[in-house]
Amino acid sequence: MSKLPKAALSLKQFMLRQEVLKLYREIFRTIRQVPDKSSQAELRSWARHDFQANRHQGDEVAIKMLIQHGRRSLTELRTSLQLSGVSEEK
């Protein structure tokens, strides 16, 4: 019998979870660069809602598609910031 708890993640699940958390952090770091505070609040609310709505997604393919969608959205946000003249902090 395994000594792992029933809720232990498989390696694949763990890696996907890390990828999702990394994307979440990147999105919120980028949102901090938005100069308008009300726009920042709206973007934070949008990001939180999307992540919360898919929190219990278990299908690996669906999670990968959501990650790709999130990356595209992040790229669009970064592009918008660059076009508006906001420099990216690193």
N, C-alpha and C positions, 0 to 999 in steps of 0.2 A: 504494500500500500504506500502511496506517495505521501510525503510529509508536507507537500505544498498545500496552501489553503485552496479551497474550491474556487476562489476568485482570482487565482494567479493567472497572469496573462501569458499567452504563448509568445515566443520570440517575435513572430510576425506582428502580433497585436501590440507588443511593446514598442517595436520599431515604428509602427504606424502612429501610435500614441505620441511618441517623441517628435515625429514629423509634424503632427497637428499642433502640439504645444509650441514648437519652434515657429510655425507659421503664425500662431496667435500672438506670440511675443513680437514678431517682426511687424505685424499689422499694427499693434498698439504703439510700437516705437515710431513707426512712420506717421501714425495719426498725431503724435505729439508735435510733429513738424508743421502741422496745419496752423497758420497764423490766427485764424478766426476761432475764438473759444466756442461759439455756438456750433460752428461746423465740426469742431473736435468732438463736442458732446454728441452730436447727431451721428458722426461716424463711429464713435465708441459704442453707442446704443445699437447701431446696425450690426457691428461686428459681434457684440455679445449675443444679440438675438440669433444671428445665424449659427454661432457655435452652440448656443443652448438648444436651439431647435433640432440640431443633429447630434446632440450629446450621447444619445443612446443608440446611435447607428451601429450595427454590428456587422453589416455586410462589407467585406474587405474591398470589393470592387466599388461599391458606393462611396466608401470613405476615400479611396484614391481619387475618384471623380470630384468629390467635394474639395479635396486638397488642391487639385488642379484648378478648380473654379476660384478658390481662395487665392492661389498664386496669381491668376490672371487679374483678379480684383486688386491685389496688392501692386502689381505692375502698373495697372491703370492709375492708381492713386499716386504712385511714385512719379509716373510720367506727368500727371497733372501738376504735381508740386514742382517738378523741374521746369515745366512750361510757364508756370506762374512766377518763376524766379526764386523760389524758396530753395536754398542750398541744403543738400542732404548731409546730416551729421553722421560722422563715423568715428 
